[in-house]
Amino acid sequence: MWDYSDKVKDHFFNPKNAGAVAEANAIGEVGSISCGDALRLTLKVNEDTEVIEDAGFQTFGCGSAIASSSVLTEIIKGMTLDEALKVTNQDIAAELDGLPPEKMHCSVMGREALQAAVANYRGEEWKDDHEEGALVCKCFAIDAVMIEEMVWANKLRTVEDVTNYTKAGGGCAACHEDIEAILEKVLKERGETFDPNAAPVAKPEAAKAEKKPMTNLQRIKKIEEVLTALRPQLMADGGDVELVEVIGNTAYVNMTGACNGCQMAAMTIAGIQQRLMEVLGEFIKVVPASEMSKLVNIEGAGHA
């Protein structure tokens, strides 16, 4: 499990400025629910002074995404738009007394949402970095432009760093070679040499210690604890979830009641997956139990 500061926990359990701002005249939307995180930032800007009078956020994502969005709204309220644009993802993380390296991409998402909102207010077309350059990471739709920018801005040195700050490379790993090429190019421009075995930047001592892998029994117990904590919220909406099986890094669940066949079921499962990854500190995929029967049929046909 990742180590969070008291400020991160406070902004997660008691988020500031959650929800849309009434009479907002600036809106910035970034991220994708299919990729795990999405943020909608709304601002009320004084048209005479361009001072941000109010800010609100709506976030779909993990605790770090909520905390980063919450603290961002606190930082920028009272600033002019030009002052707000100078806020960096490092400023957001610093205001939270730091984020785990694996969660730095949440602060990057907040910075992008702010840029998008300001562009929206000024009637400018804003395209995030994912749309500007050659696509590098297909799993999370991250392109070369964004990776280069993050390597420059945060002095990144390794593929792990890039994954922590952008998510690129955190899926199938097919893009690692391309990420290394970008690192080599940028480091050369910085007068440095790329070392594939270099230690990641800003890795806390606690995270450096070798982590003993969980047994499948321990993993199942953790998953059941998370689902038990989430069930009251689902049951309040007339739904429920139950764990059916855990095979490797895939958890099969049954969505029942109002959650069964609901148009929002995919979003609910994505939210459960994000929470599980945060608690377990490892990648885990959550899929409907109906998919497990399909897998069994395929494997059975293969052995016929």
HELIX and SHEET records of a PDB file:
HELIX    1   1 ASP A    6  PHE A   13  1                                   8    
HELIX    2   2 ILE A   33  CYS A   35  5                                   3    
HELIX    3   3 GLY A   63  ILE A   76  1                                  14    
HELIX    4   4 LEU A   81  ALA A   84  1                                   4    
HELIX    5   5 ASN A   89  GLU A   95  1                                   7    
HELIX    6   6 PRO A  101  LYS A  103  5                                   3    
HELIX    7   7 MET A  104  TYR A  121  1                                  18    
HELIX    8   8 ASP A  129  GLU A  131  5                                   3    
HELIX    9   9 ALA A  144  ASN A  154  1                                  11    
HELIX   10  10 VAL A  159  THR A  166  1                                   8    
HELIX   11  11 HIS A  176  GLU A  189  1                                  14    
HELIX   12  12 GLU A  205  LYS A  208  1                                   4    
HELIX   13  13 ASN A  216  ALA A  236  1                                  21    
HELIX   14  14 ALA A  265  LEU A  280  1                                  16    
HELIX   15  15 SER A  290  HIS A  303  1                                  14    
SHEET    1   A 3 ALA A  26  SER A  32  0                                        
SHEET    2   A 3 ASP A  37  VAL A  45 -1                                        
SHEET    3   A 3 ILE A  52  PHE A  60 -1                                        
SHEET    1   B 2 LEU A 135  CYS A 137  0                                        
SHEET    2   B 2 ILE A 142  ASP A 143 -1                                        
SHEET    1   C 3 GLY A 239  ILE A 247  0                                        
SHEET    2   C 3 THR A 250  GLY A 257 -1                                        
SHEET    3   C 3 LYS A 285  PRO A 288  1                                        
END                                                                             
